[in-house]
Amino acid sequence: MGGGHTSNPGFSSTGGVHVNMKKFSQIAYDVQAQTAVIGAGLTWDDVYTALAPYGINVVGGRNTGVGVAGFTLGGGYSWLTNQYGLTIDTVVAFELVKPDGDIVNVTESSDPDLFFALKGIITRFTLKTFPQGQVWGGYILYTFDHVPAISAATVKFSSTVTDPKAGIITTYFLEGIMQLIFYDGPGPPVGVFDDFLAIPYLIKDICTRDFLSLVRTPPSNATYGQHAIFQTVSLVEYTPTLLDAIYNETVFWGSRLSLNTGLFISHSMEPSLPTLFSHGSDSAYPPSRAKGLSPFNLYFAWILPSSDDEMHEAVKQSARQIKAVAVAEGQTISEVAIYPNYAIYDTPLEGLYGLNVPRLQAQKTSVDPTNVMGLAGDFKL
């Protein structure tokens, strides 16, 4: 098993034999090709550390501890996505162990259908690299009474900031608000983040720093070892009405589920530029690149396994409510795909890959006729 990026039960483990990818830890930078070969057993922390001395970076995870393999194969939204696309858009080659044991190097020219569809035992990725200097950002923690000001700042940022170097993630949870801020440079232009910086805060850790320091700054692993689940909604914009609905969902479910071992009930806004899909080409996800989609993330964590069913149903209900409000406001998202790395375990394949599902299933039949990969986790083709 390589590093993952999902909280779905059984997706990073099975009841049978595991393949430990830990020793697939190669990182090699090719200065002439401007690519990096990255082992599938690594986390993005490892990658950023190794590439920093060269002054380059790859499009990788935004939080500490995220695995390269699962993140990349699911698409990969990064702090650098507005500039360069999803992580999957920057893959040049996959080294793949096929179900029959053959080891092949898969590129868009060598096998375009398999390159498009790829899942399986990946031992290494070859990714495009990009220049990387100092960045500016970190996190701010606010008390929950500042929701109106944070909501206004988030709506304004998502609707007016077009600088692809700037990014935010705004997370509501019952105890407060976590605001992640990123700028790909030593300091942002005047006005980009001023509304957030003007709000009274409880904790602030914002400065010029290296990329790895920024990724490791937020307390992303605060719920490590607990039961947890993701769910998501694909959105095209954030409006005051939608932010009010997200606030209401946070209060309702945070209050209700805290009575049943709910430890951390959160809703995260991750606005992206509408052009984010223009950096890539044909891929399993997203099945359509006609318009940019921002993955709204729901993350519920709790203590006792006896609460699993209730928490899973709650996160699905909350996602349905957020989507209903967005649709009622006129967002045409009823049939759009959702981000596989955030999607809950029973999401239909069409909800992830749309009209690409038959093509993916044809590749599955061709490459894995005896269904070896059916023994592994993840969504089943």
Salt bridges, closest charged atoms under 4 A:
ASP45 OD2 - ARG216 NE 3.01
ASP89 OD1 - ARG289 NH2 2.56
GLU95 OE2 - ARG124 NE 3.36
ASP113 OD1 - ARG359 NH2 3.08
ASP145 OD2 - HIS146 NE2 3.92
ASP195 OD2 - LYS156 NZ 3.19
ASP205 OD1 - ARG209 NH2 3.20
GLU270 OE1 - ARG62 NH2 2.64
ASP282 OD2 - ARG359 NH1 2.84
ASP308 OD1 - HIS227 ND1 3.21
GLU313 OE2 - ARG320 NH2 3.16
ASP346 OD2 - LYS316 NZ 2.81
ASP368 OD2 - LYS364 NZ 3.42
ASP378 OD2 - LYS119 NZ 3.36
